[in-house]
């Protein structure tokens, strides 16, 4: 499931740079030869980590200061400037859960939204083990728990699930026994 | 499947207004009492239309001037300033396909991305009939075709499918016979 990259056109110019989002615009030649201003965003890439511990998978319930309702999510966060996605995934897992792993694989890359130049990297961290307490920042309240593979698949019925890319993977694994076994082998 | 609205906080200020996207920022009190600048986007809402014709469903292949590869989609587009979603759905269906219908229902509302204040309205337009040729704008190349209900569900295997919200509905209908029959009854 590879999604075509929509790179910024060579004549695109950054017109605004915010905290997370940068706005780019360019003159686009239309099918009839006329010109219109097109707009696309860029944002920092992000990582999601599926961590296995024995035959279990680590999931999180997270509260953020600008949201009233907690949501279900996997460890992860933003890739810092100059950081590679794997390093970001290791850093976020350690900060949010206190876990580390020596067996990492990149499962998939997603571009969630065609008007944003933004890639989400989905990693698996096998046989994680806890080496420290979580170091949460002031914008995070996170509790972790372990679920088995079947419970993990059924997170696709949880409406508070934040990771929409993972949702589709879980639904497809429930739909197709072959895909389910492939996912199980990738994780364990 | 209702998704909680993430309205803009009362102290948020618009810091940039582009062609499609508007950037808002506010001072957010963190869990430890410290203050950070938070950022969220607003964009025009959009509509998607599932149109039935007899026992068939109308789907489209679309090419845009800034994309090399055509993609699969349903009729739809942006809600204009001051326009209600149903009027936008009727207008977009007529412009893109030349079809109209006198039997409309709002199936669902989605908020695709938690950092964007943006609602997608999914409508069904039953027993559509063609009353004119499509009036495409200079940024659209669109061809329509009719598929049956089973083919419609299997669009969830098409990687060029643009409407990710619809993808999840199709997967869930394939997964659960009860949901499949509910969807069939909603459409026909």
Interface residues (C-beta under 8 A of the other chain):
Chain A: X1 X2 X3 X4 X6 X9 X15 X16 X18 X19 X20 X21 X23 X25 X28 X29 X30 X31 X32 X34 X36 X37 X38 X39 X41 X65 X66 X67 X69 X112 X113 X114 X115 X138 X139 X140 X141 X159 X162 X164 X167 X168 X171 X172 X174 X175
Chain B: X1 X2 X3 X4 X6 X9 X15 X16 X18 X19 X20 X21 X23 X25 X28 X29 X30 X31 X32 X34 X36 X37 X38 X39 X41 X65 X66 X67 X69 X112 X113 X114 X115 X138 X139 X140 X141 X159 X162 X164 X167 X168 X171 X172 X174 X175
